[in-house]
Amino acid sequence: MKQALVIGGGPAGLMAAGELARAGLSVVVAEQMPTAGRKFLMAGKSGLNLTMDAPQDQLLAQYGGLGPLDAAVRGFDSAAVKEWAQGLGQDVFTGSTGRVFPVTMKASPLLRAWLGDLTALGVDIRTRWRWTGWGEGDGFTFATPDGAVSLFPDVCVLALGGASWARLGSDGKWADILTGRGIAMQPFAPSNAGLSVPWSHAMERVFGQPVKNVAIHGDGQIFRGEFVISRHGLEGGGIYALSPLVRRGVELRLDLLPDWPLEKVVQRLARPQGKTSLTNHVRKAMRLDPARLALLQEFGRPFPADLARLVKNLPLRHGGLRPLDEAISTVGGVATGALDAGLMLRDWPGVFVAGEMVDWDAPTGGYLITGCLASGLWAGHHAAAFARSGRV
Ligand SMILES: Cc1cc2nc3c(=O)[nH]c(=O)nc-3n(C[C@H](O)[C@H](O)[C@H](O)COP(=O)(O)OP(=O)(O)OC[C@H]3O[C@@H](n4cnc5c(N)ncnc54)[C@H](O)[C@@H]3O)c2cc1C
């Protein structure tokens, strides 16, 4: 029986493990944390968004260049993700924006069923096994509760995750091991991350408040989504989508009244101010809620003569993306050019790579988990074929 090793027990690794076991290989999953799937469980905390209910081309268009992972997502699209979850006994539903969730919203029932399925397939999950590199005879070496252990599998799938939320295991430390082996890597950077903003004291009264009905413009694109003013800056879906632009240094502008044409704002502001303060006049004339008014004051003071234009074109001054470890996902990792069409490392035959550890990007909306499941399945499938081919 051929031996397969999967390193990393997140969604990509578990998917690869199942595929390898179904192909008749003996499978060990090595996971450094005390339990598998910790980031997956965290993803389920605010509603596990498994995929986006969209036609295949629309789905693929959301990934900023998948390279060799493109075929993987074509082979395991949103319809397949839904079917897979249902196959594990988890009913799913599609929300109004097309996002697909398990009916329970959580990740734990799905993960439990999934791990049960893998156990039934004979997959051996070894936790507290941290991959440390390779040793004599090119074995994969691990720090385990019983000391250092080396494994010599016929094929291996690396599914080590990105470099955010290190406390859940996704610490990116594996990058040094692969760099040492000469594998082409891209530096990690935050994606789907909040924005740091060094607020003035005046903003403290709106910390925690949602910002609705605004548009953000950048690089000819318009983003409309809600976000929250936090102590450290701006957070939430409407901000996460901006990450690729922020990484490229694109200037961002807020439109605080995206549903009002400029003329309407001009007319409203031209109403007599009377004895009210300028702030109250501005608030009443444009019906601005406290959060939007605070943003106008923070980014717009001192107000220029042409205030109407500023309201619709307010510079969003920020200090860059929030730190890497806070990001929902990370870009960087194994360069797609280092992989062949089956996600095998060109310079390390028999070693395949899947999930967020590969350099690809996608917004929130279920695209991340879909990409991880699809690439895990694809890598597992090709690793099994490699083992069967006798090339090992
Ligand atoms: C708060 C939050 C909410 C999210 N919500 C969603 C969502 O709703 N929808 C969505 O699509 N995505 C969501 N994501 C993103 C999604 O969870 C990740 O993209 C996904 O888990 C990545 O899967 P992966 O298998 O590639 O890596 P991971 O899930 O990170 O798993 C990698 C595993 O490898 C292990 N590992 C690392 N190094 C070693 C080593 N040296 N030895 C042994 N094991 C090692 C880690 O411990 C980890 O368990 C969310 C992320 C966060 C943080």
PDBQT file of the ligand as one rigid body, heavy atoms in Angstrom, charges set to zero:
ROOT
HETATM    1  C1  LIG A 401     -12.019  35.152  11.402  1.00  0.00    +0.000 C 
HETATM    2  C2  LIG A 401     -11.995  34.405  10.075  1.00  0.00    +0.000 A 
HETATM    3  C3  LIG A 401     -13.189  34.194   9.401  1.00  0.00    +0.000 A 
HETATM    4  C4  LIG A 401     -13.159  33.538   8.141  1.00  0.00    +0.000 A 
HETATM    5  N1  LIG A 401     -14.350  33.302   7.512  1.00  0.00    +0.000 NA
HETATM    6  C5  LIG A 401     -14.350  32.700   6.310  1.00  0.00    +0.000 A 
HETATM    7  C6  LIG A 401     -15.579  32.417   5.645  1.00  0.00    +0.000 A 
HETATM    8  O1  LIG A 401     -16.690  32.615   6.184  1.00  0.00    +0.000 OA
HETATM    9  N2  LIG A 401     -15.526  31.882   4.383  1.00  0.00    +0.000 N 
HETATM   10  C7  LIG A 401     -14.329  31.600   3.768  1.00  0.00    +0.000 A 
HETATM   11  O2  LIG A 401     -14.342  31.164   2.618  1.00  0.00    +0.000 OA
HETATM   12  N3  LIG A 401     -13.159  31.782   4.418  1.00  0.00    +0.000 NA
HETATM   13  C8  LIG A 401     -13.144  32.320   5.667  1.00  0.00    +0.000 A 
HETATM   14  N4  LIG A 401     -11.953  32.503   6.323  1.00  0.00    +0.000 N 
HETATM   15  C9  LIG A 401     -10.693  32.037   5.678  1.00  0.00    +0.000 C 
HETATM   16  C10 LIG A 401     -10.523  30.510   5.809  1.00  0.00    +0.000 C 
HETATM   17  O3  LIG A 401     -10.753  30.101   7.139  1.00  0.00    +0.000 OA
HETATM   18  C11 LIG A 401      -9.098  30.117   5.363  1.00  0.00    +0.000 C 
HETATM   19  O4  LIG A 401      -8.861  30.635   4.069  1.00  0.00    +0.000 OA
HETATM   20  C12 LIG A 401      -8.933  28.597   5.357  1.00  0.00    +0.000 C 
HETATM   21  O5  LIG A 401      -9.081  28.065   6.650  1.00  0.00    +0.000 OA
HETATM   22  C13 LIG A 401      -7.550  28.205   4.812  1.00  0.00    +0.000 C 
HETATM   23  O6  LIG A 401      -7.515  26.796   4.731  1.00  0.00    +0.000 OA
HETATM   24  P1  LIG A 401      -6.131  26.016   4.626  1.00  0.00    +0.000 P 
HETATM   25  O7  LIG A 401      -6.473  24.579   4.810  1.00  0.00    +0.000 OA
HETATM   26  O8  LIG A 401      -5.409  26.438   3.432  1.00  0.00    +0.000 OA
HETATM   27  O9  LIG A 401      -5.279  26.528   5.874  1.00  0.00    +0.000 OA
HETATM   28  P2  LIG A 401      -5.603  26.553   7.439  1.00  0.00    +0.000 P 
HETATM   29  O10 LIG A 401      -7.052  26.453   7.704  1.00  0.00    +0.000 OA
HETATM   30  O11 LIG A 401      -4.871  27.729   7.942  1.00  0.00    +0.000 OA
HETATM   31  O12 LIG A 401      -4.942  25.205   7.949  1.00  0.00    +0.000 OA
HETATM   32  C14 LIG A 401      -3.536  25.007   7.914  1.00  0.00    +0.000 C 
HETATM   33  C15 LIG A 401      -3.162  24.050   9.010  1.00  0.00    +0.000 C 
HETATM   34  O13 LIG A 401      -1.773  23.747   8.910  1.00  0.00    +0.000 OA
HETATM   35  C16 LIG A 401      -1.255  23.635  10.211  1.00  0.00    +0.000 C 
HETATM   36  N5  LIG A 401       0.198  23.860  10.176  1.00  0.00    +0.000 N 
HETATM   37  C17 LIG A 401       0.867  25.000   9.862  1.00  0.00    +0.000 A 
HETATM   38  N6  LIG A 401       2.200  24.810   9.962  1.00  0.00    +0.000 NA
HETATM   39  C18 LIG A 401       2.377  23.519  10.350  1.00  0.00    +0.000 A 
HETATM   40  C19 LIG A 401       3.533  22.739  10.599  1.00  0.00    +0.000 A 
HETATM   41  N7  LIG A 401       4.778  23.241  10.509  1.00  0.00    +0.000 N 
HETATM   42  N8  LIG A 401       3.355  21.430  10.974  1.00  0.00    +0.000 NA
HETATM   43  C20 LIG A 401       2.107  20.896  11.080  1.00  0.00    +0.000 A 
HETATM   44  N9  LIG A 401       0.977  21.609  10.852  1.00  0.00    +0.000 NA
HETATM   45  C21 LIG A 401       1.104  22.912  10.483  1.00  0.00    +0.000 A 
HETATM   46  C22 LIG A 401      -1.980  24.683  10.999  1.00  0.00    +0.000 C 
HETATM   47  O14 LIG A 401      -1.952  24.433  12.388  1.00  0.00    +0.000 OA
HETATM   48  C23 LIG A 401      -3.376  24.640  10.397  1.00  0.00    +0.000 C 
HETATM   49  O15 LIG A 401      -4.251  23.804  11.127  1.00  0.00    +0.000 OA
HETATM   50  C24 LIG A 401     -11.938  33.111   7.583  1.00  0.00    +0.000 A 
HETATM   51  C25 LIG A 401     -10.752  33.324   8.280  1.00  0.00    +0.000 A 
HETATM   52  C26 LIG A 401     -10.767  33.955   9.520  1.00  0.00    +0.000 A 
HETATM   53  C27 LIG A 401      -9.476  34.165  10.257  1.00  0.00    +0.000 C 
ENDROOT
TORSDOF 0
